[in-house]
C-alpha cells in the first residue's frame, strides 16, 4: 500500500503531540532471555499490567534460577502434559498458548546458535537486530505473527514498534481508514522518521495515550496491550 504525503504529514503531526518518554534503550527484562520470552508470548492478545506482568514477576520469584532459554526449555518440557506448565507456573489454562511458548523457545534456541557471543542474550539480540518485520513469516510457530515478532525484537533492544490493536487503531484513526497491522507499521515508520522520533518512543507514547490521537475521539471500532 502506498501512502500519500498527506497521510504521513497527519500522522507526523499527531506523533509530535505524544507525551515525552525516556530515551533509554533497556526495558523489559534485560539479560534474562527466559523472562523476555515469557513476557512476549503471554502478551499476545492479553492486557499487560493486569495479566502479563503479575505472572512474569511471580515466575521470577518462584524460579530465580531460570534465566535463559535452555533452563526454561528444560523446565517446560519436564511437563509431558502440554498445558501443565502454564497451569502450575503461570496460573494460565491455555494449551494453544503453551504450544506457542514451546515453539518459540525451540525456534530461538536454534537461532541463538547462529550468532557470536558468550551470553545467550547477546546472541539473541544479534539475531533480533539482523531480521526485519517481514521475517515474521519465517517463524514456524502457530499463533505467533507480526505483532508478537515485533514485540520480541523490541524486548531485545531493536528500535522498532509492535503493530498491535492499539497501534493499528491509533494510526487508522489518524488517516480515517482501516489499516492492516503491516500497513499501520509501515506508515508509523515513515511518520516517525519524518520527525526523527525513535520508533520505540512512538510505540510507547501511543500506548500511554490510550491509543487515541490527542484531542480526537475515534470514529473507528478497535479492539483492545501490555506494558507499564
C-alpha positions in Angstrom: 0.0 0.0 0.0 1.3 3.4 -0.9 0.7 6.3 1.5 0.1 9.9 0.4 2.3 12.7 1.7 -0.8 14.0 3.5 -1.2 10.7 5.4 2.5 10.8 6.5 2.2 14.5 7.5 -1.0 14.0 9.5 0.5 11.1 11.5 3.8 13.0 12.0 1.8 15.9 13.4 0.0 13.6 15.8 3.2 11.9 16.9 4.6 15.3 17.8 1.8 15.7 20.4 2.6 12.5 22.2 3.9 12.8 25.8 7.6 12.8 26.0 9.2 9.5 27.0 12.6 8.5 28.3 15.1 7.5 25.5 16.6 4.6 27.4 17.4 1.5 25.3 16.6 -1.0 28.0 13.3 -2.0 29.4 11.6 -5.3 30.0 14.0 -8.0 31.3 17.5 -7.1 30.0 19.9 -10.1 30.2 17.1 -12.5 31.1 16.0 -14.4 27.9 13.6 -16.7 29.9 11.5 -13.8 31.2 11.7 -12.0 27.9 10.2 -14.9 26.0 7.5 -15.5 28.7 6.6 -11.8 28.6 6.3 -11.8 24.9 4.2 -14.9 24.5 1.9 -14.1 27.4 1.3 -10.6 26.0 -0.3 -11.9 22.8 -3.9 -10.5 23.0 -3.7 -10.1 26.7 -3.6 -7.0 28.9 -0.1 -6.3 30.2 -0.4 -4.7 33.6 -3.2 -6.9 34.9 -2.4 -10.2 33.2 1.1 -10.5 31.9 3.3 -8.6 34.4 1.9 -10.3 37.5 2.6 -13.7 36.0 6.1 -13.0 34.8 7.0 -11.4 38.2 5.6 -14.4 40.1 7.5 -16.8 37.8 10.7 -14.8 38.5 10.1 -15.0 42.3 9.4 -18.8 42.2 12.1 -19.7 39.7 15.0 -17.3 40.2 17.3 -20.0 38.8 15.6 -19.9 35.4 17.2 -17.0 33.4 18.0 -18.5 30.0 16.1 -20.5 27.3 18.0 -23.7 28.0 16.8 -23.6 31.6 13.3 -22.6 30.6 13.1 -25.3 28.0 14.2 -27.9 30.5 11.5 -26.8 32.9 8.7 -26.5 30.3 9.5 -29.9 28.6 9.7 -31.6 32.0 5.9 -31.5 31.8 4.8 -34.2 29.4 1.2 -32.9 29.5 1.1 -29.8 27.3 -0.6 -27.1 29.3 0.5 -28.3 32.7 3.5 -26.0 32.8 1.3 -23.0 32.3 -1.3 -24.1 34.8 1.2 -24.8 37.5 3.7 -22.0 36.9 1.7 -19.2 35.2 -1.8 -19.8 36.5 -3.0 -19.8 32.9 -5.1 -22.5 31.3 -4.4 -22.4 27.6 -2.9 -25.3 25.8 -2.6 -23.4 22.5 -0.6 -20.6 24.2 1.8 -23.1 25.8 2.3 -24.7 22.4 3.2 -21.3 21.1 5.6 -20.8 24.0 7.3 -24.2 23.4 7.6 -23.4 19.7 9.2 -20.0 20.3 11.7 -21.4 22.8 12.7 -24.1 20.3 12.9 -21.6 17.5 15.1 -19.1 19.4 17.4 -21.9 20.7 18.3 -22.7 17.1 18.7 -19.1 16.2 21.0 -18.3 19.1 23.5 -20.9 17.8 23.9 -18.8 14.6 25.4 -15.7 16.2 28.6 -14.9 18.1 28.5 -14.0 21.8 29.2 -15.7 25.1 25.8 -14.8 26.6 22.6 -16.1 25.2 21.1 -12.6 25.5 23.8 -11.1 23.2 23.4 -13.8 20.6 19.6 -13.4 20.5 19.9 -9.6 20.4 22.2 -10.0 17.4 19.5 -12.2 15.8 16.8 -9.6 16.6 18.9 -6.9 15.0 19.5 -9.0 11.9 15.9 -9.6 11.0 13.2 -7.3 9.6 9.4 -7.3 10.2 8.6 -9.4 7.1 10.8 -12.2 8.6 8.0 -12.9 11.0 6.6 -15.2 8.2 9.6 -17.4 8.6 8.8 -18.3 12.2 7.1 -21.7 12.0 5.1 -21.3 15.2 1.3 -21.2 15.1 -0.2 -18.2 16.9 2.9 -16.1 16.5 2.9 -13.5 13.8 3.8 -9.9 13.1 2.9 -8.2 16.4 4.5 -10.9 18.6 7.6 -11.0 16.4 8.0 -7.2 16.6 7.4 -7.1 20.3 10.1 -9.8 20.8 12.5 -7.7 18.8 11.7 -4.7 20.8 12.4 -6.6 24.1 15.8 -7.4 22.7 16.5 -3.8 22.1 15.6 -3.2 18.5 14.4 0.2 17.5 11.0 -0.7 16.1 7.3 -0.9 17.0 4.7 -3.5 17.7 1.6 -3.1 15.5 -0.9 -4.5 18.0 -4.5 -3.4 18.1 -3.6 -0.1 19.9 -1.1 0.9 17.3 -3.4 -0.1 14.4 -6.3 1.7 15.9 -4.3 4.9 16.6 -2.8 5.1 13.1 -6.2 4.1 11.4 -7.9 6.9 13.4 -5.4 9.5 12.0 -5.8 8.5 8.4 -9.5 7.7 8.9 -9.1 4.3 7.2 -8.9 0.8 8.5 -5.3 -0.4 8.1 -3.8 -3.8 8.5 -1.1 -4.3 11.1 1.5 -4.4 8.4 0.3 -1.1 6.8 0.0 0.6 10.1 3.6 -0.3 10.9 4.8 1.0 7.6 3.0 4.3 8.0 4.3 4.6 11.5 7.9 4.0 10.4 7.5 6.7 7.7 5.9 9.3 10.0 8.4 8.7 12.9 11.3 9.0 10.5 9.9 12.3 9.2 10.2 13.9 12.6 13.2 11.9 13.9 11.2 10.1 16.6 12.6 6.7 17.7 10.1 4.1 16.9 10.0 2.6 20.4 9.3 6.0 21.8 6.4 6.4 19.3 5.1 3.0 20.2 5.2 3.6 23.9 3.8 7.1 23.6 0.8 5.9 21.6 0.1 3.2 24.2 0.4 5.6 27.0 -2.3 7.9 25.4 -4.7 5.0 25.5 -4.2 4.5 21.7 -6.3 7.6 20.9 -4.9 10.6 18.9 -4.7 13.6 21.2 -8.0 15.5 21.0 -9.6 13.1 18.6 -12.3 10.7 19.6 -12.2 7.6 17.5 -14.7 7.0 14.7 -13.4 3.6 14.1 -14.1 0.5 16.1 -11.0 -1.1 17.6 -10.2 -3.9 19.9 -8.4 -3.6 22.7 -1.8 -4.2 25.4 0.8 -4.6 27.5 3.4 -2.8 29.4 3.7 -0.1 32.0 
